């Protein structure tokens, strides 16, 4: 099973992902685990950056495929709008999902005030995460659609009034519902 938490920065994907992986008895592959090597050693958005991310992603996906089939994998990402880079990255995630079904997509969101509060948190520094409230404003104003709207297993989750624990519990319950229908 692959569970992709897709959402803009500061909506709670990593915190929820950690709790969800624990609830499911699975593994977490956070986008920053993949991107931090590229952030540290290359110029952001340069061809070398993209090449580095793709190489790290390929290693990570290969390791995911070697895990026992019963071990769920939770991934966090932000893929929105249309771009060659985003489309290719989403295609790689969908391929991984085909190899380890079911492929479950959760769009994680929250309202602007909550997003600004979360993205501004100093705790984000330790993970090389953006902390710019203007980024939250831009993302919410532009509101490019998140990848995966056409996924057969899609949950839209607004976390504004939910703790990370309640969000992870809600996702785990949804996954159990999906499993019972199989």
Beta strands, then each sheet from edge to edge (+ up, - down):
strand 1: 2-6
strand 2: 27-29
strand 3: 73-77
strand 4: 103-109
strand 5: 154-158
sheet 1: 2+ 3+ 1+ 4+ 5+
end
